[in-house]
Amino acid sequence: KPIYIFEGEKDALVAPFNGISFSAGAGSIPKDITILYRHDTIIIVYDNDKTGKDGAMKLAERIKKESPLNSF
């Protein structure tokens, strides 16, 4: 089952599918994100502005680097 990662908490709350949000904004990533790797598919849904794009790229790079499957 995929997991969706939203930039905003409100987005995560109203989404019709399994999603989460990191509470400190697009640029923040928790120290431990290993729980995400329980999911076969991780979908990053951040805003289409500079902050959102930069934050999504930062998160994608971290997931790609740390993922036990080393694939994204």
LUMLOVEX-612343 format. One line per 2 residues: their letters; for each residue z, y, x of N, C-alpha, C, O. Coordinates in steps of 0.02 Angstrom, whole numbers, plus 50000, padded with zeros to 5 digits. Layout:
N
A = Z:Y:X:Z:Y:X:Z:Y:X:Z:Y:X ~ ...
//
This chain:
72
KP = 50000:49941:50042:50000:50000:50000:50000:50062:50044:50041:50066:50090 ~ 49957:50110:50032:49955:50169:50075:50014:50215:50063:50045:50214:50010
IY = 50029:50256:50113:50079:50309:50107:50044:50375:50119:50004:50382:50166 ~ 50059:50424:50077:50030:50491:50084:50084:50537:50113:50141:50536:50090
IF = 50066:50577:50163:50113:50624:50192:50088:50694:50173:50033:50715:50193 ~ 50128:50729:50134:50110:50796:50110:50143:50850:50152:50197:50839:50181
EG = 50111:50907:50155:50140:50964:50191:50200:50992:50152:50251:51009:50183 ~ 50195:50996:50087:50248:51026:50047:50286:50976:50005:50258:50926:49982
EK = 50349:50990:49994:50391:50946:49953:50367:50944:49881:50369:50892:49849 ~ 50345:51001:49855:50321:51002:49786:50260:50957:49778:50253:50923:49727
DA = 50216:50957:49827:50157:50913:49824:50178:50840:49820:50150:50801:49782 ~ 50227:50822:49860:50251:50753:49860:50283:50734:49794:50276:50677:49771
LV = 50318:50781:49764:50352:50767:49701:50305:50758:49642:50318:50717:49597 ~ 50250:50795:49641:50205:50791:49583:50147:50743:49593:50111:50729:49545
AP = 50138:50717:49653:50082:50671:49665:50091:50607:49626:50147:50582:49618 ~ 50036:50579:49601:50041:50517:49561:50044:50454:49604:50039:50399:49577
FN = 50052:50460:49669:50053:50401:49712:50110:50407:49763:50144:50459:49767 ~ 50120:50354:49801:50175:50347:49848:50168:50398:49905:50124:50392:49947
GI = 50212:50450:49905:50206:50501:49956:50272:50529:49978:50323:50522:49944 ~ 50271:50561:50037:50330:50593:50066:50311:50661:50094:50252:50678:50097
SF = 50361:50699:50113:50351:50763:50146:50407:50771:50197:50464:50751:50184 ~ 50391:50802:50254:50443:50819:50303:50466:50889:50284:50424:50935:50278
SA = 50529:50899:50276:50556:50960:50245:50549:51024:50287:50559:51078:50259 ~ 50533:51021:50349:50531:51082:50390:50461:51110:50400:50451:51152:50444
GA = 50413:51089:50360:50346:51119:50363:50295:51079:50402:50309:51025:50427 ~ 50234:51106:50405:50178:51071:50434:50185:51056:50508:50157:51007:50533
GS = 50222:51097:50544:50228:51088:50616:50283:51041:50637:50289:51024:50696 ~ 50324:51020:50591:50382:50978:50609:50367:50904:50596:50335:50886:50547
IP = 50392:50864:50641:50387:50791:50634:50456:50763:50653:50483:50781:50705 ~ 50484:50721:50611:50548:50691:50628:50545:50652:50694:50491:50629:50714
KD = 50601:50645:50727:50603:50608:50790:50582:50535:50780:50546:50508:50821 ~ 50606:50505:50726:50591:50435:50714:50545:50429:50652:50566:50442:50596
IT = 50484:50409:50663:50437:50399:50608:50414:50326:50603:50363:50311:50571 ~ 50452:50282:50634:50432:50211:50635:50427:50180:50565:50390:50132:50555
IL = 50464:50207:50517:50461:50180:50449:50391:50187:50419:50372:50148:50376 ~ 50353:50236:50442:50285:50245:50418:50241:50185:50434:50194:50171:50397
YR = 50255:50151:50488:50212:50097:50511:50218:50033:50470:50185:49983:50484 ~ 50260:50035:50419:50263:49979:50371:50202:49978:50326:50186:49928:50294
HD = 50167:50034:50324:50110:50042:50280:50045:50030:50319:50038:50052:50376 ~ 49998:49997:50287:49934:49983:50318:49892:50046:50326:49853:50052:50373
TI = 49901:50094:50280:49861:50155:50281:49907:50215:50274:49950:50217:50230 ~ 49897:50264:50318:49935:50326:50316:49885:50382:50305:49838:50391:50343
II = 49895:50420:50251:49850:50474:50233:49888:50540:50237:49938:50550:50203 ~ 49863:50585:50280:49894:50650:50290:49860:50700:50245:49800:50711:50249
VY = 49900:50732:50200:49873:50780:50152:49909:50846:50163:49958:50862:50130 ~ 49883:50886:50209:49911:50951:50224:49864:51005:50197:49807:50990:50179
DN = 49888:51066:50193:49848:51122:50168:49787:51135:50212:49786:51118:50271 ~ 49737:51165:50182:49674:51179:50217:49676:51249:50247:49630:51289:50238
DK = 49730:51263:50284:49735:51326:50321:49750:51308:50394:49758:51249:50410 ~ 49754:51357:50438:49763:51343:50509:49827:51303:50522:49827:51255:50560
TG = 49881:51324:50490:49945:51289:50500:49940:51216:50477:49964:51171:50511 ~ 49910:51206:50419:49902:51139:50393:49858:51095:50436:49874:51037:50450
KD = 49802:51123:50458:49756:51085:50501:49788:51068:50567:49782:51011:50591 ~ 49823:51116:50598:49857:51104:50661:49912:51052:50653:49920:51007:50695
GA = 49951:51058:50600:50005:51011:50587:49980:50941:50574:50009:50892:50598 ~ 49926:50935:50536:49896:50869:50522:49871:50836:50586:49880:50776:50596
MK = 49839:50876:50629:49814:50849:50692:49871:50826:50736:49868:50773:50768 ~ 49924:50866:50740:49983:50849:50780:50014:50783:50755:50031:50739:50795
LA = 50020:50776:50690:50049:50715:50661:50002:50655:50673:50026:50601:50691 ~ 49938:50664:50663:49890:50610:50673:49891:50586:50745:49889:50525:50758
ER = 49894:50632:50792:49897:50613:50863:49960:50574:50879:49958:50526:50917 ~ 50015:50595:50850:50079:50559:50862:50077:50489:50832:50099:50441:50864
IK = 50051:50483:50771:50046:50417:50740:50001:50372:50780:50017:50314:50792 ~ 49944:50398:50801:49897:50359:50840:49928:50335:50905:49918:50278:50927
KE = 49967:50380:50937:49999:50363:51001:50054:50310:50992:50060:50265:51034 ~ 50093:50315:50939:50152:50272:50931:50141:50210:50889:50181:50163:50892
SP = 50088:50208:50850:50078:50153:50803:50077:50086:50839:50044:50078:50890 ~ 50112:50037:50811:50111:49970:50842:50041:49939:50840:50025:49897:50882
LN = 50000:49959:50793:49931:49934:50789:49885:49974:50834:49828:49954:50847 ~ 49909:50033:50856:49870:50079:50897:49802:50094:50868:49752:50100:50904
SF = 49801:50099:50801:49739:50118:50767:49757:50165:50711:49814:50166:50688 ~ 49709:50204:50690:49723:50253:50638:49666:50255:50589:49667:50294:50541
//
